[in-house]
Amino acid sequence: MTINGDPYLSMASDYVLSPAGGGLPPSITATIRTTGGLRFDAGGVQGRAQYNCTPMMSMQLANDGTLPQPSITSTGTITWEQPLGTVTVRSCGP
């Protein structure tokens, strides 16, 4: 398989740590955005993928200091074409 930028694939991240205060324990939020696209050739069939995804993970420490299960959400879509002209749009998971 050959993968090329269309014109690029970019990822940017934000991480926020909120200190404890007001009776609440500390929390953390991580956001990772993926945008752009790429072209590929798989077995002689050309394709293209366009990404516009923003997953976010957040977690608040419990008062006893333990880590609970994080909350994970995602917004946006991935547009997949293979062969070119046959379009499938999927939401970014989970």
Secondary structure, DSSP 8 states (H G I E B T S, - for coil): -EEEEEEEEEEEEEEEEE--BTTB--EEEEEEEEEEEEEEEETTEEEEEEEEEEEEEEEE--TTS-----EEEEEEEEEEESSTT-EEEEE---
